[in-house]
Amino acid sequence: MKIYIVNTFLPELNKAKKIAKIILDKRLAACVNINDKIQSFFWWKNKISKEEEIELSFKTSYNKIQPLIKYIEKNHPYECPSVLVYEIKKTNKKYIQWVINETK
C-alpha cells in the first residue's frame, strides 16, 4: 500500500481553509496541512512575479488522487494552478494504514 502527498498553493487563507474542509468532508484526503505566508517567485506571462501564498498539503491514497486533482482544478482561483503529487516511499505502517482507512 502506498500513500501520496498532493500540494497546491492558494492566494487567500480563507479559501485554503474552505477547500481543506470540503476535501476532508469528501474523504479525498485523510489530512490537510496549511502553511501560511509562503513566498513564491515565478514566471508568469513573460515576467517574474512574486506572491504571498498559502500552501495546502493533502495526505491521500492512490485511488483518491485523480478526484482530488479534479476538485482542486475546478475550484482553484488560478488560471494555471500548481498541483503536485509525491509518492511517499517510506513511512511508518500505522500512518499508511490510517491514511488508507480514512480515504476509503
C-alpha positions in Angstrom: 0.0 0.0 0.0 1.2 3.5 -0.9 0.2 6.9 0.1 0.7 10.3 -1.5 1.1 14.0 -0.8 -0.7 16.4 -3.1 0.3 20.0 -2.8 -1.2 23.2 -4.2 -0.9 26.9 -3.4 -3.7 29.4 -3.0 -3.8 33.2 -2.7 -6.0 33.5 0.4 -6.2 31.7 3.8 -10.0 31.7 3.9 -10.2 30.0 0.5 -7.5 27.5 1.6 -9.4 26.6 4.8 -12.7 26.2 2.8 -11.1 23.9 0.3 -9.3 21.9 3.1 -12.7 21.3 4.9 -14.5 20.3 1.7 -11.7 17.9 0.7 -11.9 16.3 4.2 -15.7 16.1 4.1 -15.5 14.3 0.7 -12.8 11.9 2.1 -10.5 12.8 -0.7 -7.7 13.2 1.9 -7.1 12.0 5.4 -5.2 15.1 6.5 -4.6 18.6 5.2 -1.7 20.9 6.4 -2.0 24.6 5.7 1.2 26.6 5.6 0.6 30.3 5.7 2.7 33.1 4.1 4.8 31.2 1.6 6.8 33.5 -0.6 6.5 32.4 -4.2 8.6 33.7 -7.1 7.7 32.5 -10.6 7.5 33.3 -14.3 4.0 34.4 -15.4 3.2 36.0 -18.7 6.8 36.8 -19.6 7.7 38.4 -16.3 8.9 37.4 -12.9 6.1 37.6 -10.3 6.2 37.5 -6.5 3.2 36.4 -4.5 2.5 35.5 -0.9 0.6 32.2 -1.0 -0.9 29.6 1.2 0.4 26.0 0.8 -2.0 23.1 1.2 -0.6 19.6 1.6 -3.0 16.7 1.4 -2.2 13.2 2.5 -4.2 10.7 0.5 -4.4 7.2 -1.1 -3.8 6.3 -4.7 -7.5 5.9 -5.6 -8.2 9.5 -4.4 -5.5 11.3 -6.4 -7.5 11.9 -9.6 -10.7 13.0 -7.9 -8.6 15.3 -5.6 -6.8 16.8 -8.6 -10.1 17.4 -10.4 -11.6 19.1 -7.4 -8.6 21.4 -6.9 -8.5 22.3 -10.6 -12.3 23.0 -10.7 -12.3 25.1 -7.6 -8.9 26.8 -7.8 -8.9 30.6 -8.4 -5.7 30.5 -10.5 -5.7 30.1 -14.3 -2.9 27.6 -14.1 -2.8 26.0 -10.6 0.1 24.0 -9.4 -1.0 20.6 -8.3 2.0 18.4 -7.3 1.8 14.7 -6.4 4.5 12.9 -4.4 4.6 9.3 -3.7 5.7 8.5 -0.1 8.5 6.0 -0.4 8.8 5.2 3.3 6.9 6.0 6.5 5.5 4.1 9.4 2.9 1.4 8.7 0.4 2.7 11.2 0.3 6.1 9.4 -0.1 4.4 6.0 -3.0 2.3 7.3 -4.6 5.4 8.8 -4.5 7.3 5.5 -5.8 4.3 3.6 -8.7 3.8 6.1 -9.7 7.5 6.1 -9.8 7.7 2.3 -11.9 4.6 1.6 
